[in-house]
Amino acid sequence: MDLEDELQRLFKDERLDVRVASDAESNVVAGAHRLRRRRMVAMSAAGVLSAAVLAGGALVLTQSGPQSSGVATPPSDLPIDSTQPTAAGPSPETSVTTAPSPPEPVSKSTSSPVDSPGATKPTAQPPASKPGVILGPTGDGTTRLGDTQKDLESAKRVPTTAKEPAGCTSFPTRSATGTAYIGQSGKVVAIVYRSEATTPENITIGSTADSVKGAYRDFTGSTATVPGNTAAKYKFTFASGKVTSIALLANQQDCVS
């Protein structure tokens, strides 16, 4: 018997027959379905995991600040501006969160300062009367010591009807708040104001006696030499410690006592 016949005999042996179970086909199909479902579940899980990783990476990139590029910079003798960041090459685009700008400092106002709550404002002491004319050192700007009666009449000044000391005549000043006196010499020897007048030294109606003493070193209690005019003097009258009238007087006069 040759080899081929022997092989055929062996293959025909019933012991080599594989009996197929009756439910083998259904089992194979069910197994294929289970394998397919497992693959779909694995693919879905991988997709969800990938999306979660991408979202987490984007969130980390958004919240993280600028990082060093890690590239070593060769030493250089030139000064490096520390305020300029070193370029690290192109980087992937990320969303940038803009930090809120610091509040602007409150500019100081050059007008009136803002009072804190409960602060008491100091009360300014206004002058007792408005200094309308400057009296001194030689006159009030329109009438001067030494002017004649003709000078006053040419300026359309009319003598008053007030009774004056013998040899004296009075004229109203141009502001009508003062009086000019012409003495026996025929010239203006006194100019008196009881309101709206101030001296070049800032003494006005309503100034205190201490202010007058501070302005005039030779103040004697009522008179003081006129700075810039040694031929005249100031005469001050007071009430309750404050100036009530200011007179510019020639040193030689007998109209105002």
Contacts in CASP RR format, 6 or more apart in sequence:
PFRMAT RR
TARGET T0000
AUTHOR 0000-0000-0000
METHOD contacts of the structure
MODEL  1
MDLEDELQRLFKDERLDVRVASDAESNVVAGAHRLRRRRMVAMSAAGVLS
AAVLAGGALVLTQSGPQSSGVATPPSDLPIDSTQPTAAGPSPETSVTTAP
SPPEPVSKSTSSPVDSPGATKPTAQPPASKPGVILGPTGDGTTRLGDTQK
DLESAKRVPTTAKEPAGCTSFPTRSATGTAYIGQSGKVVAIVYRSEATTP
ENITIGSTADSVKGAYRDFTGSTATVPGNTAAKYKFTFASGKVTSIALLA
NQQDCVS
10 16 0 8 1.000
21 27 0 8 1.000
58 94 0 8 1.000
58 95 0 8 1.000
61 92 0 8 1.000
61 94 0 8 1.000
61 95 0 8 1.000
62 94 0 8 1.000
62 95 0 8 1.000
62 97 0 8 1.000
63 97 0 8 1.000
66 85 0 8 1.000
68 88 0 8 1.000
69 86 0 8 1.000
69 88 0 8 1.000
69 89 0 8 1.000
70 88 0 8 1.000
71 86 0 8 1.000
71 88 0 8 1.000
73 86 0 8 1.000
115 121 0 8 1.000
127 204 0 8 1.000
127 205 0 8 1.000
127 206 0 8 1.000
127 207 0 8 1.000
128 204 0 8 1.000
128 205 0 8 1.000
128 206 0 8 1.000
128 242 0 8 1.000
129 195 0 8 1.000
129 196 0 8 1.000
129 204 0 8 1.000
129 205 0 8 1.000
129 206 0 8 1.000
130 196 0 8 1.000
131 196 0 8 1.000
131 197 0 8 1.000
131 198 0 8 1.000
131 204 0 8 1.000
131 205 0 8 1.000
132 175 0 8 1.000
132 177 0 8 1.000
132 196 0 8 1.000
132 197 0 8 1.000
132 198 0 8 1.000
133 140 0 8 1.000
133 141 0 8 1.000
133 173 0 8 1.000
133 175 0 8 1.000
133 177 0 8 1.000
133 193 0 8 1.000
133 196 0 8 1.000
133 197 0 8 1.000
133 198 0 8 1.000
134 140 0 8 1.000
134 141 0 8 1.000
134 197 0 8 1.000
134 198 0 8 1.000
134 199 0 8 1.000
134 200 0 8 1.000
135 191 0 8 1.000
135 193 0 8 1.000
135 197 0 8 1.000
135 198 0 8 1.000
135 199 0 8 1.000
135 246 0 8 1.000
135 248 0 8 1.000
136 199 0 8 1.000
136 200 0 8 1.000
136 226 0 8 1.000
136 229 0 8 1.000
136 232 0 8 1.000
136 248 0 8 1.000
137 200 0 8 1.000
137 226 0 8 1.000
137 227 0 8 1.000
137 228 0 8 1.000
137 229 0 8 1.000
137 232 0 8 1.000
138 144 0 8 1.000
138 145 0 8 1.000
138 229 0 8 1.000
138 232 0 8 1.000
139 145 0 8 1.000
139 191 0 8 1.000
139 248 0 8 1.000
140 173 0 8 1.000
140 174 0 8 1.000
140 175 0 8 1.000
140 178 0 8 1.000
140 191 0 8 1.000
140 193 0 8 1.000
140 197 0 8 1.000
140 248 0 8 1.000
142 155 0 8 1.000
142 173 0 8 1.000
142 174 0 8 1.000
142 175 0 8 1.000
143 152 0 8 1.000
143 171 0 8 1.000
143 173 0 8 1.000
143 174 0 8 1.000
143 180 0 8 1.000
143 188 0 8 1.000
143 191 0 8 1.000
144 188 0 8 1.000
145 187 0 8 1.000
145 188 0 8 1.000
145 189 0 8 1.000
145 190 0 8 1.000
145 191 0 8 1.000
145 231 0 8 1.000
145 232 0 8 1.000
145 248 0 8 1.000
145 250 0 8 1.000
146 187 0 8 1.000
146 188 0 8 1.000
146 189 0 8 1.000
146 250 0 8 1.000
147 180 0 8 1.000
147 187 0 8 1.000
147 188 0 8 1.000
148 182 0 8 1.000
148 186 0 8 1.000
148 187 0 8 1.000
148 188 0 8 1.000
149 169 0 8 1.000
149 171 0 8 1.000
149 182 0 8 1.000
149 186 0 8 1.000
152 171 0 8 1.000
152 180 0 8 1.000
152 182 0 8 1.000
152 188 0 8 1.000
155 174 0 8 1.000
157 171 0 8 1.000
157 172 0 8 1.000
157 174 0 8 1.000
157 180 0 8 1.000
158 171 0 8 1.000
158 172 0 8 1.000
159 169 0 8 1.000
159 170 0 8 1.000
159 171 0 8 1.000
160 170 0 8 1.000
160 171 0 8 1.000
160 172 0 8 1.000
160 179 0 8 1.000
162 170 0 8 1.000
164 170 0 8 1.000
164 181 0 8 1.000
164 255 0 8 1.000
165 254 0 8 1.000
165 255 0 8 1.000
165 257 0 8 1.000
167 183 0 8 1.000
167 184 0 8 1.000
167 255 0 8 1.000
168 181 0 8 1.000
168 182 0 8 1.000
168 183 0 8 1.000
168 184 0 8 1.000
168 254 0 8 1.000
168 255 0 8 1.000
169 181 0 8 1.000
169 182 0 8 1.000
169 183 0 8 1.000
170 179 0 8 1.000
170 180 0 8 1.000
170 181 0 8 1.000
170 182 0 8 1.000
170 255 0 8 1.000
171 179 0 8 1.000
171 180 0 8 1.000
171 181 0 8 1.000
171 182 0 8 1.000
172 178 0 8 1.000
172 179 0 8 1.000
172 180 0 8 1.000
173 179 0 8 1.000
173 180 0 8 1.000
173 191 0 8 1.000
173 193 0 8 1.000
175 196 0 8 1.000
177 193 0 8 1.000
177 194 0 8 1.000
177 195 0 8 1.000
177 196 0 8 1.000
177 197 0 8 1.000
178 191 0 8 1.000
178 192 0 8 1.000
178 193 0 8 1.000
178 194 0 8 1.000
178 197 0 8 1.000
179 191 0 8 1.000
179 192 0 8 1.000
180 188 0 8 1.000
180 190 0 8 1.000
180 191 0 8 1.000
181 188 0 8 1.000
181 189 0 8 1.000
181 190 0 8 1.000
181 191 0 8 1.000
181 192 0 8 1.000
181 253 0 8 1.000
181 255 0 8 1.000
181 256 0 8 1.000
182 188 0 8 1.000
182 189 0 8 1.000
182 255 0 8 1.000
183 189 0 8 1.000
183 253 0 8 1.000
183 254 0 8 1.000
183 255 0 8 1.000
184 254 0 8 1.000
189 249 0 8 1.000
189 250 0 8 1.000
189 252 0 8 1.000
189 253 0 8 1.000
189 254 0 8 1.000
189 255 0 8 1.000
190 247 0 8 1.000
190 248 0 8 1.000
190 249 0 8 1.000
190 250 0 8 1.000
190 253 0 8 1.000
190 255 0 8 1.000
190 256 0 8 1.000
191 247 0 8 1.000
191 248 0 8 1.000
192 245 0 8 1.000
192 246 0 8 1.000
192 247 0 8 1.000
192 248 0 8 1.000
192 256 0 8 1.000
193 205 0 8 1.000
193 245 0 8 1.000
193 246 0 8 1.000
193 247 0 8 1.000
194 205 0 8 1.000
194 244 0 8 1.000
194 245 0 8 1.000
195 205 0 8 1.000
196 205 0 8 1.000
197 204 0 8 1.000
197 205 0 8 1.000
197 246 0 8 1.000
198 204 0 8 1.000
198 205 0 8 1.000
198 246 0 8 1.000
199 215 0 8 1.000
199 234 0 8 1.000
199 246 0 8 1.000
200 227 0 8 1.000
201 215 0 8 1.000
201 216 0 8 1.000
201 227 0 8 1.000
202 215 0 8 1.000
203 211 0 8 1.000
203 212 0 8 1.000
203 215 0 8 1.000
203 234 0 8 1.000
203 236 0 8 1.000
203 243 0 8 1.000
203 246 0 8 1.000
204 243 0 8 1.000
204 246 0 8 1.000
205 243 0 8 1.000
205 244 0 8 1.000
205 245 0 8 1.000
205 246 0 8 1.000
206 242 0 8 1.000
206 243 0 8 1.000
206 244 0 8 1.000
207 242 0 8 1.000
207 243 0 8 1.000
208 241 0 8 1.000
208 242 0 8 1.000
208 243 0 8 1.000
209 221 0 8 1.000
209 238 0 8 1.000
209 241 0 8 1.000
209 242 0 8 1.000
209 243 0 8 1.000
212 219 0 8 1.000
212 224 0 8 1.000
212 236 0 8 1.000
212 243 0 8 1.000
213 219 0 8 1.000
213 221 0 8 1.000
215 224 0 8 1.000
216 224 0 8 1.000
216 225 0 8 1.000
216 227 0 8 1.000
216 234 0 8 1.000
218 224 0 8 1.000
218 225 0 8 1.000
221 236 0 8 1.000
222 235 0 8 1.000
222 236 0 8 1.000
222 237 0 8 1.000
222 238 0 8 1.000
223 233 0 8 1.000
223 234 0 8 1.000
223 235 0 8 1.000
223 236 0 8 1.000
224 233 0 8 1.000
224 234 0 8 1.000
224 236 0 8 1.000
225 233 0 8 1.000
225 234 0 8 1.000
226 232 0 8 1.000
226 233 0 8 1.000
226 234 0 8 1.000
226 248 0 8 1.000
231 250 0 8 1.000
231 251 0 8 1.000
232 248 0 8 1.000
232 249 0 8 1.000
232 250 0 8 1.000
232 251 0 8 1.000
233 249 0 8 1.000
233 251 0 8 1.000
234 246 0 8 1.000
234 247 0 8 1.000
234 248 0 8 1.000
234 249 0 8 1.000
235 246 0 8 1.000
235 247 0 8 1.000
235 249 0 8 1.000
235 256 0 8 1.000
236 243 0 8 1.000
236 245 0 8 1.000
236 246 0 8 1.000
236 247 0 8 1.000
237 243 0 8 1.000
237 244 0 8 1.000
237 245 0 8 1.000
238 244 0 8 1.000
247 256 0 8 1.000
249 256 0 8 1.000
END
